[in-house]
Amino acid sequence: MNVFGIGLPEMALIMVVALLIFGPKKLPEIGKSMGKAIRSFQDASKEFEDEFKREAEQIETAVKTTAEIEPKQITPAPSEAENIAQTSFTQEPESQVITSEAN
């Protein structure tokens, strides 16, 4: 048995020390209050987890709804060959450029 990284011999030693320090009358009260504290922590963490899941589902639903309402049209990116072809047609070759110095 391994609870919180503590084995059975260590747990027994802790229980004996607690019994010696607090006595047999206080030990059940302390155990009960520790149990309540652990239970309330578990409830709070479960509530947080549930709230987190609810919010995540709401966001996911909103994203899906938005995607259905406004489908995004994705245009493919031009390939490198198309980019080169477009720039070669838009730029004038240097041999055809007439400068005033040549006249």
PLY file of the C-alpha trace (Angstrom):
ply
format ascii 1.0
element vertex 103
property float x
property float y
property float z
element edge 102
property int vertex1
property int vertex2
end_header
0.00 0.00 0.00
1.46 3.31 -1.08
-0.51 6.49 -0.25
1.04 9.85 -1.21
4.43 8.17 -1.59
4.27 6.88 2.01
4.46 3.15 2.60
2.75 1.08 5.30
5.59 1.27 7.89
5.78 5.07 7.60
1.98 5.38 7.94
2.03 3.22 11.07
4.80 5.36 12.59
2.88 8.57 11.84
-0.27 7.11 13.44
1.63 6.08 16.59
3.23 9.54 16.91
-0.16 11.22 16.35
-1.71 8.96 19.00
1.02 9.87 21.47
0.78 13.61 20.77
-2.99 14.09 20.61
-4.22 11.20 22.72
-6.95 8.67 22.04
-9.80 11.16 22.64
-8.70 13.86 20.18
-7.50 11.56 17.41
-11.00 10.67 16.05
-11.97 14.36 16.01
-8.81 15.27 14.12
-9.37 12.42 11.66
-12.96 13.54 11.12
-11.96 17.17 10.47
-9.16 16.03 8.12
-11.67 13.84 6.24
-14.07 16.79 5.88
-11.27 19.04 4.64
-10.16 16.48 2.05
-13.77 15.91 0.96
-14.42 19.64 0.51
-11.21 19.95 -1.50
-12.31 17.08 -3.74
-15.74 18.68 -4.20
-14.19 22.04 -5.08
-11.81 20.47 -7.60
-14.68 18.47 -9.15
-16.77 21.65 -9.42
-13.87 23.49 -11.05
-13.34 20.64 -13.51
-17.04 20.55 -14.42
-17.14 24.32 -14.93
-14.01 24.16 -17.09
-15.54 21.40 -19.25
-18.80 23.38 -19.62
-16.92 26.48 -20.76
-14.82 24.45 -23.21
-17.98 22.91 -24.69
-19.60 26.35 -25.03
-16.54 27.71 -26.83
-16.42 24.67 -29.10
-20.12 25.07 -29.93
-19.64 28.77 -30.66
-16.72 28.06 -32.95
-18.67 25.38 -34.84
-21.68 27.69 -35.19
-19.50 30.52 -36.46
-17.80 28.19 -38.92
-21.18 27.04 -40.23
-22.54 30.58 -40.54
-19.46 32.14 -42.10
-17.61 29.50 -44.10
-14.16 30.76 -44.80
-13.09 30.45 -48.38
-9.48 29.46 -48.49
-7.63 30.40 -51.64
-4.61 28.32 -52.43
-1.31 30.10 -52.12
0.36 30.76 -55.46
3.23 28.48 -56.23
6.74 29.82 -56.65
6.57 29.28 -60.41
3.43 31.43 -60.63
5.12 34.16 -58.59
8.13 34.17 -60.92
5.89 34.21 -64.00
3.87 37.16 -62.66
6.94 39.22 -61.78
8.62 38.55 -65.14
5.56 39.84 -67.03
5.07 42.90 -64.87
8.68 44.07 -65.02
10.04 45.56 -68.21
13.27 44.07 -69.46
16.20 46.42 -69.15
16.98 46.22 -72.89
13.62 47.78 -73.77
13.92 50.69 -71.37
14.79 53.83 -73.33
16.76 56.39 -71.49
17.37 59.96 -72.47
21.13 59.39 -72.39
21.05 57.09 -75.44
19.55 59.77 -77.73
0 1
1 2
2 3
3 4
4 5
5 6
6 7
7 8
8 9
9 10
10 11
11 12
12 13
13 14
14 15
15 16
16 17
17 18
18 19
19 20
20 21
21 22
22 23
23 24
24 25
25 26
26 27
27 28
28 29
29 30
30 31
31 32
32 33
33 34
34 35
35 36
36 37
37 38
38 39
39 40
40 41
41 42
42 43
43 44
44 45
45 46
46 47
47 48
48 49
49 50
50 51
51 52
52 53
53 54
54 55
55 56
56 57
57 58
58 59
59 60
60 61
61 62
62 63
63 64
64 65
65 66
66 67
67 68
68 69
69 70
70 71
71 72
72 73
73 74
74 75
75 76
76 77
77 78
78 79
79 80
80 81
81 82
82 83
83 84
84 85
85 86
86 87
87 88
88 89
89 90
90 91
91 92
92 93
93 94
94 95
95 96
96 97
97 98
98 99
99 100
100 101
101 102
